[in-house]
Amino acid sequence: MTDPQPTSFDDEEYAFLRHVRFGDLPPAVRPEERVELTETDPRRDRPESTNDDEWHLRLGPGG
């Protein structure tokens, strides 16, 4: 038995499928409505200490 040929869609059909899957897009944010992001939480991947020797002791050789 042969495999069926893949279906090719045009742009209108792809747009319809996107609409069916995701629904309507929210309205675009205008430039005057945008705000600058300010990070207030400390990074979680490393503590505030910048002492690299401490990290070499924790991670071991090659870390």
Secondary structure, DSSP 8 states (H G I E B T S, - for coil): ----------HHHHHHHHHHHH-S------GGG-------S--SSS-S---HHHHHHHH-TT-
